[in-house]
Amino acid sequence: MAPKTLHPDSLAVHAGREDLASLGVHALPLDLSSTNPLPDLELGGMSYEVLATGGHPFEGGSNVYARLWNPTVARFEEALARLEHAEEAVAFSSGMAAVTAVLLALTHESGRRHVVGVRPLYGGTDHLLASGLLGVETTFCTPEGVNAALRADTALVVLETPANPTLELVDIAAVAAAAGDVPVLVDNTFATPVLQHPLDLGAALSLHSATKYLGGHGDVVGGVVACDARLASALRRTRAITGAIMHPLAAYLLHRGLATLPVRVRAQQESASLVAEWLRTRPEVARVHFPGFTESDPRGLVGTQQAGPGAMIAIELAGGFDAAAALTGAVELFTHAVSLGSVDSLIQHPAALTHRPVASDAKPSDALVRLSIGLEDADDLIADLAQALDVSAFARQRAASTTG
Ligand SMILES: *Cc1c(COP(=O)(O)O)cnc(C)c1O
């Protein structure tokens, strides 16, 4: 097989599995060892040195200890790197552990302490950057404000597209050009490598909360960063020192899930387009944010930067917070829960939940509800939203008549 010539769907099925037949197995091996036998003291010591400083295991050496290296995790990393058009990838225990490792590695390496955060960002990322917890000082800005926000001591620019929760699209190539020599981290969680390749557009690092679409089944927490070999080595060193490696069972489930990622994303995206179109016809919904609509994508980035609109929708309820709260309580087929990208559809209120820690001047609207469209039949999802919007409108009318 010549892997480089494979189309993305074939890569998703085969990447990181090329040696399985020669091992005499068909499914991915799962290695749960916490420690590994050492060939002898000298080779064991050399292996420790190489792995703790971010290198790869060598022939005749040992994996030493599972905080330093795990073959199941390495297989998933190899597959994800191929899908992201990256030299390497490094997997972490969660998306936030991945963001933390990038901040630690890049500020330490450059001796710089300043980061530019392009808002809106996921609430947890915004919280970490604003907290100063890692000794990082952050300037938040709009995509157009990146150049003005740069300082001589800027180590990193962080952006997310589509951005959480309003699904605004940020022009990755434009931000990378504005950032100049400063590396750009793109959170690619919402788009997935099925729709978007940030490294091809000038980003230095592409990050995922693997908990979301990569996992896709709501049963894994993980994070992964795709980048060049030099940055990957710095990230592995940070991971070895701070202990944030992904668990091998999580890597196994994620690698297994990669095979269906392109099919899942395309099917979910198709349903999301139908649901978003329908939501636009409803008087209870004041505004629908969906990258497939021109008004949500004024720069025309869907079809160029991003191969499709994705499967996330955000709506603003005409009835404000009360209507939004009633809607999240009235759905029956959707699950009222944070997170996204699962095979089942989820609904949540960002201002109260995922974006709760965000500063009040940057918080999403109280009327905004975020939908993650799953693999159910779109007609069933629409029927559920229709009954839930009726319930929420009725509740508001009743509240209005008792108070008025
Ligand atoms: C969930 C999420 C994260 C954080 O990932 P965890 O796996 O929850 O730590 C980061 N970025 C985005 C866009 C997310 O949706």
The ligand as an SDF file (V2000), in Angstrom:
LIG
                    3D

 15 15  0  0  0  0  0  0  0  0999 V2000
  -14.3760   20.9550   24.8120 C   0  0  0  0  0  0  0  0  0  0  0  0
  -13.4640   21.8860   24.1370 C   0  0  0  0  0  0  0  0  0  0  0  0
  -12.1630   22.1010   24.6200 C   0  0  0  0  0  0  0  0  0  0  0  0
  -11.6470   21.4460   25.8900 C   0  0  0  0  0  0  0  0  0  0  0  0
  -11.5050   20.0650   25.7450 O   0  0  0  0  0  0  0  0  0  0  0  0
  -11.6850   19.0080   26.9550 P   0  0  0  0  0  0  0  0  0  0  0  0
  -11.4720   17.7010   26.2830 O   0  0  0  0  0  0  0  0  0  0  0  0
  -13.0620   19.2090   27.5150 O   0  0  0  0  0  0  0  0  0  0  0  0
  -10.6320   19.3310   27.9720 O   0  0  0  0  0  0  0  0  0  0  0  0
  -11.3260   22.9440   23.8960 C   0  0  0  0  0  0  0  0  0  0  0  0
  -11.7600   23.5560   22.7600 N   0  0  0  0  0  0  0  0  0  0  0  0
  -13.0010   23.3830   22.2850 C   0  0  0  0  0  0  0  0  0  0  0  0
  -13.4190   24.0810   21.0410 C   0  0  0  0  0  0  0  0  0  0  0  0
  -13.8980   22.5490   22.9530 C   0  0  0  0  0  0  0  0  0  0  0  0
  -15.1360   22.3930   22.4740 O   0  0  0  0  0  0  0  0  0  0  0  0
  1  2  1  0
  2  3  1  0
  2 14  2  0
  3  4  1  0
  3 10  2  0
  4  5  1  0
  5  6  1  0
  6  7  2  0
  6  8  1  0
  6  9  1  0
 10 11  1  0
 11 12  2  0
 12 13  1  0
 12 14  1  0
 14 15  1  0
M  END
$$$$
